[in-house]
Amino acid sequence: MKQSRRQFLTTTAATAGVVTLLPYAAQAAAHGGNMFPMTGGEVKVHPIDHASFVMETPAGVIYCDPVGEVANYSDFATPDLILITHEHGDHYNAETLAGVVGENTQILTNPAVYDMLPEALKAKANALANGEQAMFNEVSIEAIPAYNTTEERKQFHPQGRDNGYIVNLSDFRVYISGDTEATPEMLALENIDLAFVCMNLPFTMDATSAAAAVSTFKPSFVYPYHYRGRDDGTQDPAAFAAMVGEGIEVKMGDWY
C-alpha cells in the first residue's frame, strides 16, 4: 500500500471532544473517481462497497467505514483519517482496520466502537459522540446523530449511539449519513455540497423517504449508497434519483 508523507499531530484531551491534527502533504491515489472542485483543490470520491468509500481531499485521504478485503484498498494512499459510523459488520471490522491503518492514521468513531477497538487501534482513535466536533488538519468534523425513528426499526440503530458526519472542507461540506432514517437533524442540515445517503429496509429507510429528505436539505450532489437490504428491502437508486428535487445532481457509485 502506498504511504502518505509523515503527518505531524497533537491530540487534546478526549473529554474536550476535539482532535487537532497539524497540516501535512498527502499523496494522490492513481485511481479514477468522481471529482468535485473546491477552493484549494478538489475532492475525489471512490466508492468501494455498500457503505465503504475513500475520499481524497486537500486535507488528506479519508476512509469511511472500511470493511471487507484489505486488498480492496491497495490502490489508494494510506488513510490520514478513518471515520467509523457504528458497530455493525458492514461498517466496522477490526481486521480490516488493522490492515489499512498507517503509522500516522487517526481514527474518529462513535463511543460504542471506540470501546470495542483493540488496544493498538484505540491508541490511534478518539471517540466522538452525537453533537461533538473534532478538528482534522484544520478541517472541522461534526458528529450528526444517526438513528431509526420508525418504532419497529429502533432496535437496529437506537437514538444516541451511532454517528453520521459532516466534513467541513473550507467551502465544501460533505455529509455522510451512516445508518439512519430521515431524522430532524438530517432535515435541518444546511449548505451541504455533497451527501452520501443510505436507504435499505428494514434497517434504515426506503428510497421514497431518502429522496424526500434529500429534497428537503438540498445538497448540491448526492450519492445513494447502502441500498442493498434484507428480503425485499433492497432499494432502487434510479428510482431514488427520479424522486429527488430539481437542482440536486445524483451520482451513481459502483457500490456493488
N, C-alpha and C positions, 0 to 999 in steps of 0.2 A: 504493500500500500504506500502511496506517495505520502511524504511527510511535509506538513506546513512548516514555515520557519518558526523559530522559537517565539513563544508567547510569554511575555512578562506580565505577572499579575499580582494583585493583592486581594485579599478577601476580608470583608468586615465581619463582625460578629453575626452569627446566624440569627440571633434574636432581633436584629435590625431588619432582617428580610432583604438584605442587599448584598450583591456580589459585584465588586468593581474590578474590571479587567482593563489593564492598560493596553494602548494600541500595539498592533503587530502588523506584519505583512503576510498574507496568505497566498499560497499557490492557487492558480485556477485549474480546475479539472479539465481534461481534454474532451470530455463527453459533451454531446449536444443537449439542448434543453430549451424550454421557452424562456425568453429573455424579456425583462421589464425594465425600461430605463428609469433612472432616478438621478438626482443630483449627486455628482461624485462617482458615478459608475452605473452599474446595472445589477439587477437581481436575476439569477438564473435558477430555474426550478427543474429538478429531476425526479419525477415520480419513480418510486422503487416498487412498492407493492401495498395495496389495500390502504393502510394509514401511514406508511413509511415513505419519507422523501428526503432528498438532500437539497439544500438551498445555498447557493453561493452568493455572497453579498459583499459589499465593500468592507464590512466589519469583520468578515470571516466566514468560514464554512460551517453551516448549521445542519445537523441531522435532527429530524423529528421522528420520534418513536421507532428507532431502528430495531427491527426484529428479522428473523429468518437467517438465511445463509450469509456468513461474513463475506463470501465471495461476491455477493450482490453489490458490495460497496467498494470493490477492489479498484474500480476505475476512477474513484474520487479521492480528493485530498483528505487526509486525516481530519476529523472534525475538530474545530476550535470550541464549539458549543454543541451539546446534545440536549434537546428538550424532550421530556417524557411527560405524557399527559396523565397516565394512570396505569394500574397494575395488571390489566387484562393481557393475556398472552399475545394478542395481536398488536400490542403497544409497548410491552415491556418484556425483555428477555435478557437475563443477566449474562448468559453465554455470548449472545450477540454483542452486547455492550462491551464485554471484556475483549472481544475480538476486534472492535473498531476504534476504541479509545486510543489516543496517543499520550505521550508523556505529559503534555500540557492541556489536554482536553478538559473542559469544565462541563459539568452536568447540572442542569436545573430540572427539578422534578417536584411533584406534589409530595406532601409529607408521608403519605402511606407507602409510596415506592421508596422514598429515602430510607425508611425504617427497614425495608426488605433488602437493601443493597448489600452485597458482600463488602467486607471492610475495605478492600483495595479500591472498589468503585466509590464507596461512601467518602473516601478521602478526597475524591475529585468532585464531590457533589455538594449542593446546597438545596435545602427544601424551600419551596415557595408555595405558601398557602393561598387560597382564594383571596383576591384583593390586594395581595402584596406585589411589590415590584423589585426588580433587580437591574443592575447595570452590567452590560457586556460590551467592552470596547466602546464606551460612550453611547451605547445603544440601550434604551430602556426596554425591559421585558416585563409585561404585565400578565399576572395570572388571572384569567377570567373564569368564573365558575362554570363548570360543565356538569350537567345533571339531567335526569329524567323528570318530567313534570306529569306524565300520564301515570295514574295510580298503579296500573298493573305492570309498569316498567320500572318503577322506582327502585326495585331491588338490584337492577343492573348497575345504575350509576346514582347513588344517593347524593342528595344535596350536601355540599360542603367538603366532599372528598377529592374530586377529580378537577383537573385544570384544562382549560383552553389557554391560549396565549395570544397576546399582541406583541409583535416585534416592531419597535419604532425605529426604522432606519432613516434618520433625518427626515426627509419629506416623503417617505414611503412607508405606509403602515400595513403590516401583514397580520391577519387574524387566522389562527389555527383553532378549529372548533374542538378538537378532541371528540369524545363521545358524549353527545348531549342532544336534547331537544331544543326547540325554539324558546329559550328562556327569556325572561325580561332583560337580563344582562346582555344577551345577544342582540335582541331587538333594539336596545338603546345604543349600540355601537355607532360611532360617527367617524367619518373621514378614513374609511378603510380602503386602501388601494387594491389589495389582493387578499382573497379569503379562500380558505380550504374548509368546506362544509360537508359534514358527514350525513349519510342517510342510509339506513337499513333497519329492517324490522326482525325481531321485536326489540332490538337493543337501543336504537336511537329514534329516528323519525322517518316518515316516508318522504318521497320526492315532492309531494304537494306541500307539506309543511316546510320542508327545507327551502323550496322556491319562494314561498310566502315570506319566510324570514329574510332571505337574501333580498327580496324586493323591498323589504322594509328598511334594512340598514344600508343597502345600496353600495356595495363595494364596486370599484371600477372593473375588477376582474374576479372571477370565482372559479375554483376547481371543485366540482363534485368529487368526493372521494369516500372511501369506506362504505361502498354501496352494495357489497355482497352480504346477504343476510341468511337467516335460517329458514328452511322450508320455502315458503313463497315470499320471504321478506326481502329478496334482492330488488333493488330499485334501478330504474332505467335513467341513466344520466341524460339521454337525449330528451326524455320526457321532462326531466327537470329543466333542461335548457329552454324548452319550448314555453315553460311556465314563468320563467324569470322575467322581470320587468325590463322595459326598454332602458338603454344606456348602460347595461351591465353585460360585459363580454364573458361568456362561459368558455373555459378552457377544458379540453378533454385530455386528461393524462392517461398514459398507458399503465394503468394500475394493475391489470390482471393479464 
